[in-house]
Amino acid sequence: MAAPFSLSSGDVTLTNARVPNAALGQVGDGAVSDVDIVIAGGRVAAIQPANTAPVSGARYDLDKGLVLPAFVDIHTHLDKGHIWARKENPDGTWMGALAAVGEDRQKNWASNDVERRMDFALRCAYAHGTAAIRTHLDSAPPQHEITWAVFEKAREAWAGRIELQAAAIVGPDTLLDPVALDAVARQVKRSGGLLGGSVAAFDRSKEALLRAVDKAGELGLDLDLHIDETGDPSSQALHHLAEAVLETGYKGKVLAGHCCVLTVQDADTVRRTIDKALEADIAIVSLPMCNIYLQDRVNEDAYVRTPIRRGATLLNEFKAGGADVMVASDNTRDPFYAYGDLDGIEVFRESARILHFDHPQAMAWDWLRAITSTPADHGGFAYRGKISVGQSADMVLCRARTWTELNARPQSDRIVLRQGQPINTTLPDYRELDDLME
């Protein structure tokens, strides 16, 4: 892309821009509009049909390049990120990841280690064009006392660049331990976070989720949980979560991540589960890149079987039923996912390919909301994930003009605007973390 426009005046008119109507706040609209965008004082001052806006300050012709809102990454793991160089997943499985992370956490997750990796990850996200992130934080005692303090420090340091939220993640055994659950929940309350956990095929699944919902209701906390991240068809955690919400009358927001098991269950079970989740007003986030990395992986006795059941949940069906649906990065360069860089365009591109929301083409752009305005609304972020008059001019400018051009290439020449100003999009070098990997 051509060199960024001059900022000498502080104002700029972006001419000949293409903006998906979904980014303009038009729900259920898969069209794209050709517009001029006037930016003044770091905010969007006007959006008019292309080549009709009077030029204010500098002029930058996008030549019909796409303009997207900055991204909202609603499900990440900033505390786990970038440990792969010192702790790989031994076999690529979910259980292998769980064990590897547990060993690394016990050995290495002191404040300095978590802080440096978290900051590195945030610099990646910022350079790619992300404006808001929710991270899950491993919170089984005593780790909660370390990591939440680091998170609070990062939230303050990154204010004005990336808006940060955090949710606790603990296993079902912690949810069933009243003392441990209360300690974690009260830490979450002090830090202004969300309560969460990870429950899949577990013989006391309903009880564990009732405990979580009750504790969240007691302390006035919203919920964000890892649910049914498994290929075991006996897992019923999403159904149990919905029942717990309905039976307790819980009024907070609930987000369920993963929900992989729906891809291996029979049609009647799937229908009952989706209907119950819709009744309980549970929002759904799919983490397709991580799920297809871990799910249905079999590496035994040097035999590697090609995966068949990939685990990316039934997001189209949830959306058709009226649920709030989202996609997000999940893990980055740790045993749960060896790749990733907190890049919203990568997440959107791979989600389209994996989840098949590229058809019907006439409605494909409506899915942009899944990584912009829908998570912004659900999370209650100050950043709204839209391009609208009066909002901060937080945008990603692409040379790509169409759906296929955007999704065919990584858009590594993108320009990221924050408050109307192009930022430095140079990514941090992995070598910065070498000393932590020794």
PyMOL commands that set and color helices and strands:
alter all, ss='L'
color gray80, all
select helices_A, chain A and resi 21-24+94-108+111-128+143-157+172-175+178-191+205-219+237-248+260-263+267-279+288-294+315-320+344-355+361-371+373-379+403-408+430-437
alter helices_A, ss='H'
color red, helices_A
select strands_A, chain A and resi 12-20+32-40+43-49+58-61+67-69+71-76+130-138+163-169+198-199+223-227+254-258+283-286+298-300+303-305+325-327+395-397+415-418+421-422
alter strands_A, ss='S'
color yellow, strands_A
deselect
rebuild
show_as cartoon
